[in-house]
Amino acid sequence: MADRSDPFPPAPRLRLRILFGRAMLGPGKADLLERIGASGSISAAGRQMGMSYKRAWTLVEELNAAFAEPLVESVRGGAGGGGAALTPAGQEVLRRYRAVEAAAAAAGAEDIAALQGMLRAPADMSAER
């Protein structure tokens, strides 16, 4: 956790969740897709995010079930080892999610900056503890 007395608090960031009825795509699932694409492994992607393989696999199953085409393809381990890759649909979903994130951040930049300017100074926040 960040030290609230830090004179340079972290820049605000926008975290976006898109709900499609029961299905949801948000920053965690997008990060998982990105890491699977980079590492070629569901297990490695989960470890990088501090989650168990079971949790990472469950999220991949949710994503694959939610979209018309699977987003991640996996190959079972064995003598040659297993692996995972984003499908073309997975790459497209990730690209479009990141585009929506960027557009939302750009559209909201002025209001986010105004909200940040309305926050108490870090010294004021530590005095209340």
C-alpha positions in Angstrom: 0.0 0.0 0.0 1.3 3.5 -0.8 2.4 5.7 2.0 -0.2 8.4 2.3 2.4 11.0 3.4 4.2 10.6 0.0 4.5 14.2 -1.4 4.1 12.7 -4.9 1.0 10.5 -4.8 0.5 8.1 -7.7 -1.2 9.6 -10.8 -4.9 8.8 -10.9 -5.8 5.9 -13.1 -9.1 4.8 -14.6 -10.1 1.1 -14.2 -12.9 0.1 -16.5 -15.2 -2.8 -16.3 -17.6 -3.6 -19.1 -20.6 -5.7 -18.2 -22.4 -7.7 -20.8 -25.2 -9.2 -18.8 -23.6 -12.0 -16.9 -20.2 -11.7 -18.7 -17.7 -9.1 -17.6 -14.4 -7.9 -19.1 -12.3 -5.7 -16.8 -8.7 -4.8 -16.1 -7.8 -8.1 -14.4 -9.0 -10.3 -17.2 -7.4 -8.0 -19.8 -4.1 -8.1 -17.9 -4.4 -11.9 -17.8 -4.9 -12.1 -21.5 -2.0 -9.7 -22.1 0.3 -11.8 -19.9 -0.8 -15.1 -21.5 0.0 -13.6 -24.9 3.4 -12.5 -23.7 4.4 -15.6 -21.7 2.6 -18.4 -23.7 1.4 -19.8 -20.4 -1.7 -19.5 -18.2 0.4 -20.6 -15.2 3.1 -18.1 -15.7 0.6 -15.3 -16.4 -1.2 -16.2 -13.1 2.0 -16.2 -11.2 3.0 -12.8 -12.5 -0.4 -11.5 -11.2 -0.1 -13.2 -7.9 -2.9 -15.7 -8.5 -3.1 -19.4 -8.5 -3.1 -21.5 -11.6 -6.7 -22.6 -10.7 -7.9 -19.0 -10.5 -6.2 -18.0 -13.8 -7.6 -21.1 -15.5 -11.1 -20.3 -14.2 -10.9 -16.8 -15.6 -9.8 -18.1 -19.0 -12.7 -20.6 -18.9 -15.1 -17.7 -18.1 -13.7 -15.6 -21.0 -13.8 -18.5 -23.5 -17.4 -19.3 -22.5 -18.5 -15.6 -22.7 -17.4 -15.0 -26.3 -18.6 -16.6 -29.5 -15.0 -17.8 -30.2 -12.4 -18.9 -27.6 -10.0 -16.2 -26.6 -7.3 -18.5 -25.3 -6.2 -21.9 -26.7 -4.2 -24.2 -24.5 -2.1 -27.2 -25.1 -1.8 -29.8 -22.4 1.6 -30.5 -20.8 3.6 -33.6 -21.5 7.0 -34.5 -22.8 7.1 -31.3 -24.9 5.4 -29.1 -22.2 2.1 -27.3 -22.4 1.3 -23.8 -23.3 -1.3 -21.3 -24.2 -1.8 -18.6 -26.8 -4.3 -15.9 -27.6 -6.5 -16.7 -30.5 -7.1 -14.1 -33.2 -10.4 -13.4 -31.3 -8.5 -13.0 -28.1 -6.1 -10.6 -29.6 -9.0 -8.6 -31.0 -10.9 -8.5 -27.7 -7.8 -7.3 -25.9 -7.0 -4.7 -28.5 -10.6 -3.4 -28.4 -10.7 -3.4 -24.6 -7.5 -1.4 -24.4 -8.9 1.0 -27.1 -12.0 1.6 -24.9 -9.8 2.2 -21.9 -7.7 4.7 -23.7 -10.8 6.5 -25.1 -12.4 6.7 -21.7 -9.2 8.0 -20.1 -8.8 10.6 -22.8 -12.5 11.7 -22.6 -12.4 11.9 -18.8 -8.9 13.4 -18.3 -10.2 16.9 -17.6 -12.8 15.7 -15.0 -10.3 13.3 -13.4 -7.7 16.1 -13.1 -10.4 18.3 -11.5 -11.4 15.6 -9.1 -7.7 15.1 -8.2 -7.4 18.8 -7.5 -10.3 18.5 -5.0 -8.6 15.9 -2.9 -7.2 16.7 0.5 -3.4 17.1 0.6 -1.6 14.0 1.9 -0.6 15.8 5.1 -4.3 16.5 5.8 -5.2 12.9 5.3 -2.6 11.6 7.8 -3.7 14.1 10.4 -7.1 12.5 10.5 -5.8 9.0 11.5 
